[in-house]
Amino acid sequence: MTVAYPVYIKKSDDMYAVCVPDFDGFTQGKDFCDAMKMARDYIGGMIVGPKGDETNLPEPSSPEQAAEKMKRADDWYSDGTMTYIDVDVEAHRALVRNLSVKKNCTLPYWLEQMAEEAGVNFSQVLQEALKQKLEIA
């Protein structure tokens, strides 16, 4: 599923400011293309929660509705360029689900030393052990 939301992009000094009225959010980019990329990432992050499932999605605004929201929310952006940013929800979900997270782990010093000497990859061992414990193939 692909969704498209309106955004306003406006040049400000040495960057491009972005307003996403349907999510009451803001981001920025180094240039116009980067601003579009950052808007896509922002919208994707709002759509796909930390568990990789869609949150309650607001209906994308029409150009007229977006302009009205801009007048009420932050008029500074209203003379920026309005465009729609599309987000492939499935692709963004896959990206979020495959992000690595850092976990702190405590183990006895002697065991850590032996594992280091043996060249053990701690992350790999932990992943394998968790998959086994959770009975994940």
C-alpha positions in Angstrom: 0.0 0.0 0.0 1.3 3.4 -0.9 0.0 6.6 0.6 0.7 10.3 -0.3 0.5 13.2 2.1 0.9 16.9 1.3 4.0 18.8 2.6 5.2 22.3 2.3 8.8 22.9 1.6 10.4 26.4 2.0 14.0 27.5 1.7 15.3 29.1 4.8 18.9 30.4 4.9 21.1 27.4 4.2 18.4 24.6 4.6 15.0 23.6 3.4 12.3 23.6 6.1 9.4 21.1 5.8 6.0 21.1 7.3 3.7 18.0 7.2 0.3 19.4 8.1 -1.6 16.1 8.3 0.8 15.0 11.1 1.4 18.5 12.6 5.1 17.8 12.1 8.3 19.4 10.9 11.6 18.3 9.5 14.3 19.8 7.3 16.8 19.0 4.5 20.0 20.3 3.1 18.5 20.9 -0.3 15.0 20.4 -1.9 15.6 16.7 -2.7 16.9 16.0 0.7 13.9 17.8 2.2 11.6 15.5 0.2 13.6 12.5 1.5 13.3 13.7 5.1 9.6 14.3 4.6 9.2 10.7 3.3 11.1 9.4 6.3 9.1 11.5 8.7 5.8 10.4 7.3 6.9 6.7 7.2 7.9 7.0 10.9 4.5 8.4 11.8 2.7 5.7 9.8 4.7 2.7 10.9 5.0 2.5 14.7 8.0 1.0 16.5 6.5 -2.5 16.2 6.2 -2.2 12.4 2.4 -1.8 12.3 0.4 1.0 11.1 -0.9 3.5 13.6 -4.2 5.3 13.0 -3.6 7.0 9.7 -5.1 10.4 9.1 -6.8 10.8 5.7 -4.5 12.7 3.4 -5.6 16.2 2.9 -6.6 17.7 -0.4 -4.6 20.7 -1.6 -7.3 23.0 -0.3 -7.5 21.2 3.0 -3.7 21.3 3.4 -3.7 25.1 2.6 -6.4 25.7 5.3 -4.4 23.6 7.8 -1.3 25.7 7.0 -3.2 28.9 7.7 -4.3 27.7 11.1 -1.1 26.0 12.1 2.0 27.8 10.8 1.5 30.5 8.2 5.3 30.9 7.7 5.2 27.8 5.5 2.1 28.7 3.5 4.1 30.4 0.7 6.4 27.4 0.4 6.1 24.8 -2.3 3.3 22.4 -1.7 3.9 18.8 -3.0 2.7 15.3 -2.2 5.1 12.8 -0.7 4.4 9.2 -1.3 5.4 6.4 1.1 5.4 2.7 0.4 4.0 1.4 3.7 5.2 -2.2 3.2 8.8 -1.1 2.3 8.9 1.3 5.3 7.6 -1.5 7.6 10.3 -3.9 6.3 12.9 -1.2 7.0 11.7 -0.6 10.6 11.4 -4.3 11.3 15.0 -4.9 10.3 16.6 -2.1 12.2 19.2 -3.2 14.7 18.8 -2.3 18.3 21.5 -2.2 20.9 21.1 -4.2 24.1 23.3 -4.1 27.1 24.2 -7.6 28.4 25.9 -8.6 31.7 28.0 -11.7 32.0 30.9 -12.9 34.2 34.3 -11.4 33.3 36.0 -14.8 32.9 33.3 -15.9 30.3 33.7 -12.6 28.4 37.5 -13.1 28.3 37.2 -16.7 27.0 34.7 -15.6 24.4 36.9 -12.7 23.2 39.9 -15.0 22.9 37.8 -17.5 20.9 36.7 -14.7 18.6 33.0 -15.1 19.5 30.6 -12.7 17.8 28.4 -11.7 20.8 25.6 -10.3 18.7 25.3 -13.4 16.6 25.3 -15.7 19.7 22.6 -13.7 21.4 20.5 -13.7 18.2 20.9 -17.4 17.8 20.1 -18.1 21.5 17.0 -15.8 21.4 15.7 -17.5 18.3 16.2 -20.9 19.9 14.5 -19.8 23.2 11.6 -18.3 21.3 11.4 -21.3 18.9 11.9 -19.1 15.8 13.1 -21.0 12.8 
